[in-house]
Amino acid sequence: MTRILVVEDESGVAFGLRNDLTLEGYAVEVASDGETASSRAAEAEFDLILLDVGLPRRDGLAVARDIRRRGLKTPIILLTARALESDKILGLELGADDYVTKPFSPMELCARIKAVLRRSEGRADLANQRELDEARRIQRGLMPSEIPQLDGFRIAGASRPARSVGGDYFDVLKFDDRTLAVCIADVCGKGMPAALMMANLQASVKTCASKRIRPRMLCAEVNRIMCQNMAAGGFISFFYAVIDSGSKGLTYCNAGHNPPILARRGNTIRRLDCGGGVLGVFPDWPFEEQAISLASGDRILLYTDGITESRNPTGEEFGESRLIDLILGDEPIDAAALADGALHASTEFCNGVFDDDLTVVAISVD
């Protein structure tokens, strides 16, 4: 069934569009603001987007620009109450496929939708986009759909690729009722090549990880595997930790990844940077590990550099200090709120236009 995303902030208009298009046999999803529309266009597979220009939280022209910057070829029809020729030209230059001026006839709009969809059928770029969408669906399946938990701990994670697919990876592997592993990684590069290496890494970690293998040994073994498969010049930053809920201990190895931030009660900060070099470069690279004790109220934030290196329109980076401010907020914050807050803060900082994948994993101790 053809899927259409309707982006319209006027509830009455949105309701009417949903009804009219559903009667025409389309599957319809509605978003009421620009930020939600931009996220949904990147996350889900749509055959067409009806996009109002005058939207809260980022206008429709900015959303269209973001969609095209991400390489998405989904057809876009802009809806606007303004009939200025300059606006239409700008919208088409930003990548819209058609332009409809309000108020419009439902029959005319449906005819335009059918025409745009007809033009898109058989286009090579859209065929490639469908393949990318399928790859994105598969890659999403490699991430944990439900994150295992331990007594006394809360664990949450989220990831958002800059393109249809990406090279960021995280996982939570539960070994028994008191032990699990948490990992995060960033494959050098973007798009399909990085996604292929991410899948290779995920399979290697799943194969090697167990309660008995120590973090430094896990990193050494995965590194040897990735050195056999990595293209010249490629590498992976990787962090792996095992948590024991009985002792409230965490043992970790950091293979060249951004040091996760540990915030203790009393707002003291520690960076988890013990380990070794990145994966996939030198097969015999030695790794070290470190064991730390955790206490009630501690929070740990793992992240990829897409978070800290996201830039606002003036070119300023989000940076680590903003993450530290977030984790040291005035109110106690659990893992889910911390992960969502970090992803939202970074996305808002760069107005949803990010050049690298964004991934966070948060751990809080009850």
SULNORQUI-V234429 format. One record per run of one state. SS is the DSSP state (a for helix, b for strand, c for the rest). FROM is the first residue (numbers start at 1). LEN is the number of residues. Records with the same first field share a line. If there is no record, write none. Layout:
SS: FROM-LEN ; FROM-LEN
//
This chain:
c: 1-2 ; 8-3 ; 24-3 ; 32-2 ; 44-4 ; 53-7 ; 70-5 ; 81-4 ; 94-4 ; 102-4 ; 121-3 ; 143-10 ; 161-7 ; 177-2 ; 188-3 ; 209-6 ; 230-6 ; 245-4 ; 257-3 ; 265-3 ; 273-2 ; 277-2 ; 280-10 ; 294-5 ; 304-1 ; 309-2 ; 312-5 ; 318-1 ; 328-7 ; 350-8 ; 366-1
b: 3-5 ; 27-5 ; 48-5 ; 75-6 ; 98-4 ; 153-8 ; 168-9 ; 179-9 ; 236-9 ; 249-8 ; 260-5 ; 268-5 ; 275-2 ; 279-1 ; 290-4 ; 299-5 ; 311-1 ; 317-1 ; 358-8
a: 11-13 ; 34-10 ; 60-10 ; 85-9 ; 106-15 ; 124-19 ; 191-18 ; 215-15 ; 305-4 ; 319-9 ; 335-15
//
